[in-house]
Amino acid sequence: MRLLLAEDDAALSSVLARGLREAGYVLDTVGRGDDALHMLRLNEYAAVVVDWRMPGMDGLEVIKAMRRLGMASPVLMLTARDTAADRVEGLDGGADDYLVKPFDFSELLARLRALLRRPPGVESSVLRRAALTVDPSTREAASGGHDLRLTATEFAILEVLVRRSPAVVDRKAIAAHAWEDDTVPLGSNTIEVHVARLRAKLAGAGVSILTVRGTGYRLVEG
Protein backbone atom coordinates (compact mmCIF):
# COMPACT_ATOMS: atom_id res chain seq x y z
CA MET A 1 0.00 0.00 0.00
CA ARG A 2 1.62 3.24 -1.15
CA LEU A 3 1.30 6.48 0.83
CA LEU A 4 2.46 10.02 0.10
CA LEU A 5 4.04 12.01 2.94
CA ALA A 6 4.38 15.76 2.28
CA GLU A 7 6.27 17.45 5.14
CA ASP A 8 8.89 20.20 4.83
CA ASP A 9 10.45 19.66 8.28
CA ALA A 10 13.28 17.28 7.33
CA ALA A 11 13.73 15.88 10.84
CA LEU A 12 10.03 15.19 11.35
CA SER A 13 9.68 13.78 7.84
CA SER A 14 12.55 11.35 8.52
CA VAL A 15 11.00 10.14 11.77
CA LEU A 16 7.54 9.71 10.23
CA ALA A 17 8.92 7.99 7.14
CA ARG A 18 10.89 5.50 9.20
CA GLY A 19 7.87 4.68 11.35
CA LEU A 20 5.52 4.30 8.39
CA ARG A 21 7.95 2.01 6.58
CA GLU A 22 8.38 -0.09 9.72
CA ALA A 23 4.56 -0.34 9.84
CA GLY A 24 4.68 -1.93 6.39
CA TYR A 25 3.73 0.96 4.12
CA VAL A 26 5.42 1.82 0.84
CA LEU A 27 6.15 5.53 0.95
CA ASP A 28 6.98 8.51 -1.25
CA THR A 29 8.17 11.64 0.55
CA VAL A 30 8.32 15.27 -0.60
CA GLY A 31 9.03 18.57 1.14
CA ARG A 32 7.16 20.99 -1.11
CA GLY A 33 3.49 21.35 -1.92
CA ASP A 34 4.03 21.65 -5.65
CA ASP A 35 6.10 18.46 -5.58
CA ALA A 36 3.28 16.75 -3.68
CA LEU A 37 0.77 17.67 -6.37
CA HIS A 38 3.20 16.46 -9.05
CA MET A 39 3.51 13.06 -7.32
CA LEU A 40 -0.27 12.84 -6.97
CA ARG A 41 -0.61 13.31 -10.71
CA LEU A 42 1.88 10.50 -11.34
CA ASN A 43 0.79 7.89 -8.81
CA GLU A 44 -2.27 6.44 -7.12
CA TYR A 45 -2.02 6.63 -3.32
CA ALA A 46 -4.03 4.76 -0.71
CA ALA A 47 -3.74 7.82 1.56
CA VAL A 48 -1.91 11.14 1.80
CA VAL A 49 -0.33 12.74 4.89
CA VAL A 50 0.23 16.44 4.23
CA ASP A 51 1.55 19.32 6.33
CA TRP A 52 -0.36 22.60 6.12
CA ARG A 53 2.65 24.90 5.89
CA MET A 54 4.96 24.01 3.01
CA PRO A 55 6.88 25.95 0.34
CA GLY A 56 5.66 25.93 -3.24
CA MET A 57 2.02 25.37 -2.30
CA ASP A 58 0.65 25.01 1.19
CA GLY A 59 -1.06 21.80 2.20
CA LEU A 60 -4.56 23.20 1.93
CA GLU A 61 -3.90 24.34 -1.64
CA VAL A 62 -2.64 20.83 -2.45
CA ILE A 63 -5.79 19.24 -1.04
CA LYS A 64 -8.10 21.63 -2.88
CA ALA A 65 -6.23 20.93 -6.14
CA MET A 66 -6.55 17.18 -5.51
CA ARG A 67 -10.29 17.41 -5.06
CA ARG A 68 -10.73 19.63 -8.14
CA LEU A 69 -8.88 16.98 -10.14
CA GLY A 70 -11.19 14.25 -8.83
CA MET A 71 -8.58 12.56 -6.62
CA ALA A 72 -10.41 10.77 -3.81
CA SER A 73 -7.45 9.49 -1.73
CA PRO A 74 -8.12 10.13 1.97
CA VAL A 75 -6.00 12.94 3.41
CA LEU A 76 -4.65 13.39 6.93
CA MET A 77 -3.55 16.99 7.48
CA LEU A 78 -0.72 17.81 9.92
CA THR A 79 -0.46 21.29 11.39
CA ALA A 80 0.47 23.36 14.42
CA ARG A 81 -2.70 25.43 13.86
CA ASP A 82 -5.13 24.25 16.49
CA THR A 83 -8.07 26.63 16.66
CA ALA A 84 -11.59 25.48 15.81
CA ALA A 85 -11.59 27.85 12.83
CA ASP A 86 -8.38 26.26 11.52
CA ARG A 87 -9.86 22.76 11.81
CA VAL A 88 -13.02 23.83 10.03
CA GLU A 89 -11.02 25.46 7.24
CA GLY A 90 -8.89 22.34 6.75
CA LEU A 91 -11.81 19.92 6.76
CA ASP A 92 -13.95 22.12 4.54
CA GLY A 93 -11.00 22.40 2.16
CA GLY A 94 -11.08 18.65 1.54
CA ALA A 95 -9.02 17.04 4.31
CA ASP A 96 -10.54 13.90 5.84
CA ASP A 97 -8.84 14.21 9.23
CA TYR A 98 -6.70 16.70 11.11
CA LEU A 99 -3.79 16.05 13.52
CA VAL A 100 -2.27 18.87 15.57
CA LYS A 101 1.47 18.96 16.21
CA PRO A 102 3.03 17.72 18.40
CA PHE A 103 1.39 14.28 18.30
CA ASP A 104 2.10 10.66 19.17
CA PHE A 105 3.13 8.54 16.19
CA SER A 106 0.77 5.82 17.43
CA GLU A 107 -2.12 8.26 17.03
CA LEU A 108 -1.07 9.06 13.46
CA LEU A 109 -1.05 5.33 12.66
CA ALA A 110 -4.49 4.89 14.25
CA ARG A 111 -5.93 7.78 12.29
CA LEU A 112 -4.47 6.40 9.07
CA ARG A 113 -5.99 2.99 9.76
CA ALA A 114 -9.35 4.65 10.35
CA LEU A 115 -9.11 6.54 7.04
CA LEU A 116 -8.14 3.39 5.18
CA ARG A 117 -11.02 1.42 6.66
CA ARG A 118 -13.62 3.67 5.07
CA PRO A 119 -12.44 5.40 1.93
CA PRO A 120 -14.79 8.10 0.56
CA GLY A 121 -17.93 6.61 -0.99
CA VAL A 122 -17.14 3.06 0.05
CA GLU A 123 -19.13 1.30 2.77
CA SER A 124 -16.41 -1.20 3.64
CA SER A 125 -12.79 -1.43 2.65
CA VAL A 126 -12.57 -5.22 3.12
CA LEU A 127 -12.02 -6.83 -0.27
CA ARG A 128 -13.57 -10.24 -0.89
CA ARG A 129 -13.07 -12.79 -3.64
CA ALA A 130 -14.43 -16.30 -3.07
CA ALA A 131 -13.03 -17.46 0.33
CA LEU A 132 -10.35 -14.76 0.28
CA THR A 133 -10.62 -11.57 2.33
CA VAL A 134 -8.12 -8.71 2.18
CA ASP A 135 -8.30 -5.84 4.70
CA PRO A 136 -6.08 -2.89 3.66
CA SER A 137 -6.63 -1.08 6.97
CA THR A 138 -5.16 -3.90 9.09
CA ARG A 139 -2.94 -5.27 6.31
CA GLU A 140 -4.30 -8.76 6.90
CA ALA A 141 -5.45 -11.39 4.42
CA ALA A 142 -7.32 -14.57 5.23
CA SER A 143 -8.65 -17.64 3.48
CA GLY A 144 -11.82 -19.04 5.02
CA GLY A 145 -11.04 -17.10 8.18
CA HIS A 146 -7.48 -18.40 8.48
CA ASP A 147 -4.64 -15.84 8.43
CA LEU A 148 -2.45 -16.20 5.33
CA ARG A 149 0.64 -14.76 7.09
CA LEU A 150 1.81 -12.68 4.14
CA THR A 151 4.93 -10.55 4.01
CA ALA A 152 4.45 -6.82 3.42
CA THR A 153 5.44 -7.23 -0.24
CA GLU A 154 3.17 -10.24 -0.76
CA PHE A 155 0.27 -8.34 0.79
CA ALA A 156 0.87 -5.31 -1.45
CA ILE A 157 0.90 -7.50 -4.58
CA LEU A 158 -2.23 -9.36 -3.52
CA GLU A 159 -4.05 -6.13 -2.69
CA VAL A 160 -3.52 -4.57 -6.11
CA LEU A 161 -4.48 -7.84 -7.86
CA VAL A 162 -7.69 -8.13 -5.83
CA ARG A 163 -8.63 -4.46 -6.25
CA ARG A 164 -8.36 -4.72 -10.04
CA SER A 165 -9.63 -8.28 -10.40
CA PRO A 166 -10.40 -9.70 -12.91
CA ALA A 167 -8.48 -7.14 -14.99
CA VAL A 168 -4.85 -7.67 -15.91
CA VAL A 169 -2.34 -5.78 -13.75
CA ASP A 170 0.91 -5.11 -15.57
CA ARG A 171 4.31 -5.65 -13.95
CA LYS A 172 5.03 -1.91 -13.77
CA ALA A 173 1.83 -1.28 -11.77
CA ILE A 174 2.67 -4.14 -9.41
CA ALA A 175 6.18 -2.77 -8.90
CA ALA A 176 4.86 0.74 -8.19
CA HIS A 177 2.39 -0.61 -5.62
CA ALA A 178 4.75 -2.94 -3.76
CA TRP A 179 8.22 -1.36 -3.96
CA GLU A 180 9.34 2.17 -3.11
CA ASP A 181 11.86 2.03 -5.95
CA ASP A 182 9.73 0.49 -8.66
CA THR A 183 12.78 -0.14 -10.86
CA VAL A 184 14.14 -2.73 -8.40
CA PRO A 185 11.88 -5.68 -9.38
CA LEU A 186 11.73 -4.86 -13.08
CA GLY A 187 14.22 -6.60 -15.32
CA SER A 188 14.54 -9.53 -12.90
CA ASN A 189 12.41 -12.42 -11.68
CA THR A 190 11.68 -10.77 -8.32
CA ILE A 191 7.96 -10.31 -9.03
CA GLU A 192 7.67 -13.87 -10.31
CA VAL A 193 9.22 -15.21 -7.08
CA HIS A 194 6.77 -13.30 -4.91
CA VAL A 195 3.80 -14.33 -7.05
CA ALA A 196 4.87 -17.99 -6.82
CA ARG A 197 4.90 -17.73 -3.02
CA LEU A 198 1.49 -16.05 -3.09
CA ARG A 199 0.03 -18.82 -5.23
CA ALA A 200 1.17 -21.40 -2.70
CA LYS A 201 -0.37 -19.48 0.21
CA LEU A 202 -3.66 -18.97 -1.68
CA ALA A 203 -4.29 -22.69 -2.10
CA GLY A 204 -7.87 -23.39 -1.02
CA ALA A 205 -8.94 -19.72 -1.18
CA GLY A 206 -10.99 -20.27 -4.34
CA VAL A 207 -8.91 -17.83 -6.39
CA SER A 208 -6.07 -18.18 -8.89
CA ILE A 209 -3.35 -15.81 -10.06
CA LEU A 210 -2.99 -16.22 -13.82
CA THR A 211 0.09 -15.16 -15.77
CA VAL A 212 -0.59 -13.01 -18.82
CA ARG A 213 2.54 -13.57 -20.84
CA GLY A 214 4.45 -10.41 -21.67
CA THR A 215 2.15 -8.23 -19.57
CA GLY A 216 1.53 -9.17 -15.96
CA TYR A 217 -1.00 -11.04 -13.85
CA ARG A 218 -4.71 -11.26 -13.13
CA LEU A 219 -6.59 -12.72 -10.17
CA VAL A 220 -9.74 -14.71 -10.92
CA GLU A 221 -12.16 -16.75 -8.88
CA GLY A 222 -12.11 -20.50 -9.33
C-alpha positions, 0 to 999 in steps of 0.5 A: 500500500503506497502512501504520500508524505508531504512534510517540509520539516526534514527531521520530522519527515525522517521520523515519520517515514521511518515509522511508516515504513516499519509499519509496512507501508510503501512511501513517497516523501516530498518537502514541497506542496508543488512536488506533492501535487506532481507526485499525486498526478503520477501515482495512485495513493491509498492515503496522503499525509500532508503538512499545512505549511509548506513551500511551493504550495501550502497543504490546503492548496494541495488538497483543494487541487486534488479534489478539483482533479477528482482525486479521492485518496483520503488525506490526513492533514498535519499542522500546528494550527489548532483553533476550531476555525483552523480545523473547520477550514482544513476539513472544509478544504477537503481534508478527511482528518486533522492532527495537531502537532506535536502528536504521538506517532501511534495516534497518526497510525491509528488515524491512518488505519481509520481513514483506510477502513472507510475510503470516501464513498465506500461502505467497507474497505474489506475486499472479498473474492471467493473465500479470500478476504483482504483488509487494507486497513489492518494489512491482513489477508485470510482464506476461510477465516485463516490468516495467510501470514503474508509478508508486506510485499506479498500483501501489497501485490495481492491487494492490487491484484484483488482491487483490479480483479479480474483485470490484468495488472501489468508488472510496472503497476505491481512494482509501483504498488509494492516497492518504493523504488519500482525499478528494483523488481523490473528486469529480474524475476523478483515479481515472479518469485513473490507471485509464486509464493502467493500462489502457494499461500492462496491454495484453497482460497478459491482464487487463482493468479494467472500469468498473462505472458508479456504483460503481468498477472490477473486474479480470478475466482475459481 
